[in-house]
Amino acid sequence: MEAAARSATPEDPTSPVRELVIPDPSSSVRWHQHDWPHPLARWHYHPEVEVHLIRESSGTVMAGDYAGPFGPGHLSIMGSFLPHNWISHRDDDAVVRHRDAVLQFDQERFFAAAGTLPELEALRPLLEAAARGIEFTGRTALAGAEAMEVVNGTFGLRRLVAVAELLGLLAESPETERRYLDGHGGSYRLGAEEAEVFNRALNHITEHLADRMLVPDVADAVGLSQDAFSRLFAKATGVGFNRTVTRMRLTEACRLLRGTDLPVSEICYRVGFTNLSNFNRHSRATTGTTPSRYRRAPLVYPRMSRMNS
């Protein structure tokens, strides 16, 4: 893990775009954990498939053109080259220790091995569907989180068995316990400088959600012209700046509705909406219900639409 962390530095031109996954020579997969904040916790992609578990904190998960909420126990799989990021929303600057547990592997090695081990063919539909990113819910999320932790500390054949158990569980998960994230299943690859600027823009938005958010202001904050900034957001997310900001505001609103007793009106303005009517309209379009009803509903991850909805 230390080698991977060192690769994610501003001096390394690969780090802002493509996370350099250091393979484990003794294993077909790489399992690691890291804190928040951390150099690896940024908008990035890599050719490896990633199974990702959030242990602590809540915030916004982004995958391709999708943005939605996450909380402890959030389990997902991100396909090859699908850009992704988890942004924790915190009221303090405390480090979240071991926030993420991560399993990464080269799917082509699994497909190649299926030629001699036909049982591995059962994973193909899962890995192909992971191109859009999949969030697991219900019993799959609970059992998958436990299986993910079992991989930690295993070696050799025991690790192979633990990984097979985890991937088998995800592959057999019912459609009712899957949420497909990105609407395209395509690639949103950025150049090194573009991705560095995009990460700075995401940080700026997160820190200023309550403020009036205009393209000229954020573009100036990250040192781009308005046209270049708009093109960057369209390229990075497939949708654009305004929809990205709206989705991030709604995600933070969901966190506050679930985690605090703040009045709906105060939450509305705290996340940057200018009036309750607009807040309610966007909430209905995204979560299917009003903020007040969402607060009272059973605690599940909301079936939030993609940013281009």
C-alpha positions, 0 to 999 in steps of 0.5 A: 500500500505504501508504494501505491500511496507514493504513486499518488503524488502531484509529481507523478503524472499518472496519479491524478488520472489513473491510480497506479495499482501495485500488483501483489506478486503472491496473489491474483488480487490486491486488498488494502485499506486507507484513511480519509483524507488520503492521496488515493481518495480522489476522482480516478480510474484504473484498468483493474476492477474494484470492490469497495467497502465504506466502513465509516462516515457518509457523503457523496459517491461519484461513478461516471455520470452518477452522484448519490449518497453513501454511508457505513456499509456502502458496498460497490463494484467499479468496473475497469476504467470507470472513474469513481470517488467517495467524498466524506462530508464531515463537520470537523477535520478529523481523519477517518481511520481505515474508512475504505476497504478495497479489493482490486484485480485484473478481470482479464486474468479471471477471463483467461483463467476461465478457459481452464477453470470454467467455474469462473465463467459465472463471474463474467456477467457481474464483471461486464455489468460492473462497467456501469458501477454497481451498488449493493443493498439489502442482504447482499450488502451485509453479507458482502461487507462481511466477506470483504473483511474476511479477505483481509489477513488471508494468504495463498489458497485461503485468500483465493477461497475468500475472494471466490466466496466474495465474488460468488456472493456478488455474482449471485446477488438478486437484481432487487439488491443491485443499483446500477450507477453510471448511465453509459458504462463508458469511459470518462478519461481525463489527462493528468492536468485535467483530472488535477483541476477537476479534483480541485473543483470537486473540493471547492464545490464540497467546501462551498455548497451553501454558497451561490455556485456560478461557473465563472466563480468556480472556474476562476478558483481553479484557474480556467476560462469559463469555456474550458471549465464547462468542457472539463465538467462535461468530459469528466462527468458526461453531464456538466457543472450545474447537474453535478452541483445539484446532485452533490447538494441533494446528497448532502441534504439526504445526509443531514435529513438522516443524521440531524434534527435540523429543520428542513428549511435550514437544510435547504439553505445550508446545502445551497438551495435558494428556496424550499419550492426548488428544494422540494422539486429537486428532491422529488425528481431525485429521491421520489419524495419530499425531504420531509417524507424522505426523513421519515422513510425507512433507512435505505440508500435512496433510489437516486437518479443519475446526474443527467436525470 
